[in-house]
Structure formats: C-alpha cells, structure tokens
Amino acid sequence: MSKVAITREELAAKVLAAVQSHQGCELVKEIAITAVNIVGSGKTWHASLVDSGLADSQLAASVVRQTGDDLEPTFAITEHPRGEGEL
C-alpha cells in the first residue's frame, strides 16, 4: 500500500488534532514530527510530545506515541506541498 505524501507541518497538525480528540488530552499544545531513516527499512517519521499544556504529561506522551503508530503506515513526509512531491 502506498503512503500519502504530506508535509511535516500538515502531519503535525493531523497528529495534534487526533491527540487533542482523546479524553484528557484536549489541552495538549504542541507535538513534534521527526523524520527518521531506519537502516534496512527506509524512511519513516516519529511523533513526540513537546508541550502537554495542562494535560497529564504521561497520558499525553502515551497518546502521542499511539497516534503516531496508528498513522505512520498511512503518511510519508515530503518537503513539497501535496501534489508536487507525491511518493
């Protein structure tokens, strides 16, 4: 299955929205998306918690990690806006 090419900023917005929709994580303020090159597996990305706001930081970090795991098979980071750098 082919992944959807998406900019880091678009992906961060999607992950943050998904995290904020989780009960107890509504106040999470910021997450980060990091491009990762895994030897033997290729390029992927990782989501991490930057600012939990007033949400419990352990819960928020867990939800960010799970959300990243859920969305990783669907999206690939591109440096170009959608349509210009499709994978």
C-alpha positions in Angstrom: 0.0 0.0 0.0 1.3 3.4 -1.0 1.6 6.1 1.6 0.1 9.6 1.2 2.8 12.3 0.9 2.3 15.1 3.4 4.4 17.9 4.7 5.8 17.8 8.2 3.5 20.7 9.1 0.4 19.1 7.8 1.3 15.8 9.6 1.9 17.7 12.8 -1.5 19.3 12.6 -3.2 15.9 11.9 -1.4 14.2 14.8 -2.1 17.1 17.2 -5.8 17.1 16.3 -6.0 13.4 16.8 -4.3 13.6 20.2 -6.5 16.5 21.3 -9.6 14.5 20.5 -8.5 11.9 23.1 -10.2 12.4 26.5 -7.7 14.0 28.9 -5.5 15.4 26.1 -7.7 18.3 24.9 -5.2 20.8 26.3 -2.0 19.4 24.6 -0.4 22.3 22.9 2.4 21.0 20.7 3.9 17.9 19.3 6.9 17.4 17.0 7.4 15.3 13.9 10.9 14.0 13.3 12.0 12.3 10.1 13.8 9.0 10.7 15.9 6.9 8.4 15.9 3.3 9.7 18.8 1.2 8.3 17.4 -1.6 6.2 13.8 -0.3 6.4 13.9 3.2 4.9 12.4 6.5 5.8 9.7 7.0 8.3 8.8 9.5 11.0 8.2 9.7 14.7 5.8 11.9 16.7 6.8 13.2 20.2 5.2 15.4 22.8 6.7 18.9 23.2 4.1 20.7 25.4 1.4 18.9 27.2 -0.3 22.1 28.3 -2.4 21.3 31.3 -2.9 17.7 30.3 -1.2 14.9 32.2 2.2 14.6 30.5 2.4 10.8 30.8 -1.0 10.3 29.4 -0.3 12.8 26.6 3.0 11.2 25.7 1.4 7.8 25.5 -1.4 9.1 23.3 1.1 10.8 21.0 3.1 7.6 20.7 0.0 5.5 19.9 -1.4 8.1 17.5 2.0 8.1 15.7 2.0 4.3 15.5 -1.5 4.3 14.1 -0.9 7.0 11.4 2.7 6.0 10.4 1.6 3.4 7.9 -0.7 5.9 6.1 1.6 9.0 5.8 5.1 9.8 4.5 6.8 13.1 5.0 7.6 15.2 1.9 9.3 18.6 1.6 6.8 19.6 -1.1 3.2 20.6 -0.7 0.8 17.8 -1.6 0.7 17.2 -5.4 4.3 18.4 -6.0 6.2 15.6 -4.4 3.9 12.5 -4.4 5.7 9.3 -3.5 
